[in-house]
């Protein structure tokens, strides 16, 4: 059985001129990206079958994204090209004060449709992961995203969710992001949020208050990632801190996606009849291994480069 990831596949254009705005920068590093794309690559790198449902332009950049996914072993049969829309780009420049100069040039990723989703054979799918920051933006992807969630519920497929909040995409419409996130949180079996996302979505100012609300309003197992401090696991009304490992970080890009990919890879090793009822000891092992995957990803520059070094042997190290 396969894992299905849905969402954006895009090109990150990262300005390498330090402390230069996008208008001032002259040098850019081109990197394949998109949160669900990263998750799919991580799952495949670990050795599991995974399908990516996404849309790219019929252009050299769309070709690069498809070929990159195929190089990891991702099933790209649902990774479609569009002749009339260019591949989506995200231009980013990091300033010394920590702020980002950001331009999102949206193209083909928002053109994924309900018909595209209906063409996917869900009889071969055991887990569906919703991890797209752009899935809540207006467009056909938003409708396709919700349609797939409803199909997953109907078919009783295991549902994973990562809201992947991006302030620069939702700074003028945070309320919509929060409202949509709650619908997915309340229908998924597992979700992962960062510390900042936990506070944002629950509209609280402490982790303790956020945990209380998440336990009250959701039924799934959840993980709140806390960086080098580890991960807070929420399971059956109880919380547990799962430690991480110490690394010398070079780049944290893709660490959260590697974490999610490692969780889903491990879940898919269990029979589909068992993964919704795993005991604490299994979840503790799953989250600890996922912490390892996320930490190891930080030792390399760029998510895709890191995933080239990712395999299930790290769980035994």
Helices and strands as residue ranges (DSSP letters): E 2-6, E 10-15, E 28-33, H 35-46, E 50-57, H 60-72, E 79-82, E 89-94, E 100-105, G 108-111, H 114-118, G 122-124, E 125-130, G 133-136, H 140-154, E 158-162, H 167-170, H 174-185, E 190-194, H 195-202, H 207-217, E 221-225, G 227-229, E 231-235, E 238-242, H 255-267, G 275-277, H 280-297, H 303-307, G 312-316
